[in-house]
Amino acid sequence: MFDVAHRCGLRFECAQCSFCCTGSPGRVWLSHADIEGLCAFLGLAFDDFAERYCVFVEVEGGRALSLIEKKGYDCVFLENGKCSAYRARPIQCRTYPFWEEILKSEKSWNEEAAYCPGIGKGAIVPPERIIESLILARTNARRLFPGTEENIKV
């Protein structure tokens, strides 16, 4: 985390622009907590949730579960410019823009600000909260699934 963020915090207020939910291909990796929360929110069993909203992706160390994208790279939960699963949105979504790759330098933070109108706006997010977001993102990173879809249990 770059020095200013570590010492003073950073200004951020979500502009609800949906930039982070659309526009370019990407993955929304799901942790165990994400899967449980989304299944409960949607009232679906894991198998139904995974079939309707997810894709298994080969990654180093195994396979991980990611949300699917709609045409135009929109998140599967993006409806009318809003997140239809906002209360249960994945940790990856909840911690944006306080991700390691964005906070690695002031330059990377400013580059992200060119796309996200909420960066640099609103109240200062204190360093403690930024660090909490980084820790939350790390400890709830994508979940690896061994074997085939038929053998997966949540």
N, C-alpha and C positions, 0 to 999 in steps of 0.2 A: 504494500500500500504506500503510495507516495506521501511525502512529508506533510503537505498541507492537509490532506485528508486525515492523516494520523494525529496531527496536532490540533486542528481547528474544526474538523468536520467539513461537510460539503452541502451546498444548497441543492435540494431536489424536492420537487412536488410533481406527482404524476399529473400530466395534462390530459390523460385519458384519450390520447391521440391514436392508440392502437399500433403505433410504430413497432413496438416489440412483439406484436401478435401477427404481423403480416409483412409482406414486401420482399422477402428473400427466403430461400430455403434454409431450414434450420431444424434442430431437434429440441423438443421439450422432453428431457429425460425424466423419468418417473422413479421416485424412491418408494420404498414400502409405505411410508406415511402418506405420500401423495395418492397412491393407489387406494389405500384404505379410505382416505378422505373423499376422493372422487366417487368411489363405489357407494359409500354411504350417502353422499349428496345426491347422486343420481338414482339411488335405490336399485342398484344393479349388483348382481353377483360378479365376481372377478372375470369369469369366462365371458359373460355377456359384455362387460365393460371393455375387455381387451379386444374382443371381436369387432365391436362397433367403433371404438375410438383410438385403437393403438396399432402399432407395428413393432415387431421384434427386429432388432438391428444387431448384426454381428459387430462386436467391439473387442478390443484387446481384453482378454480374460474371460470372454464368454459372450452372452447375448444380453441386451438390455431392452427395456420397453420404452418407447417414445410415443407421444401423441401423434396421430396422423395429421396431415395437412390437407386442406381443401384446395381447390383450384386457385391459382394465384398465390400459393404458399400461405394462405390464411390458416390460423390455428383452427382446429376442428371445433373449438368452443367460441370462436368469434362470430357473433351474430349482430347485425346492424351496428357495427363499430364498437360493440361492447362484449365483454367476456360473460358468457352465459353460465359459467361455473365460477364466478369471481370469488365467492365465499369459500370455495374449496380448491382454488387454483393451486397448481404445483409450487413447491418451494422455489424452483428456478424462476418462476414468474414473480413470486412475492419478494424475492431478493434483488431483482433488477432495479437499478443499474449497478448495484454493489457487488459485482462479480470480480473475481481475481484478475481476469484479463483486462477488464475496464479500469481497475484501480492500480494496475501495475506502474503507471506513470501519469503525470499531469497531461502529457501529450495524448495518451490513450483516452483519458477522461474527456479532454477537449474534443477529440475526434468523435467520440460517442455523442457529445453534445450537439454536433452538427446534424444528427439524425433525431435526437430525442429532445423535444422542446421543454421537458420538465427539468432537465439538467441545468443548474445555475439559477433556478427559480425557487420561490417559496422559502420556507424556514430552513435554517441550517440543521442538517441531520448530524447529531453529535458523533464523534469518533467511536464511542462505545457501541452505538447502534449499528454503525457501519461494520465494526468488527463482529458483532453478533450476527449480522447478515452473512458475512464471510464464513463464520463458523457453522451456521445453520446450513448454508449451501454445501460446505465440505462434508459435514456429518450426515447429510441426507442426500448425498450424490446418487446418481443413477444406481439402480439395483440390478445386479447381474442375475440371470436366470440360467441354471444348468439344464441340460437335456432338451427335450422337445416340449412344445406347447401342451401336449397331453399330460405331461408330468408336473406342470407348474401349479403350485398352490400358494396362496397368499396368506 
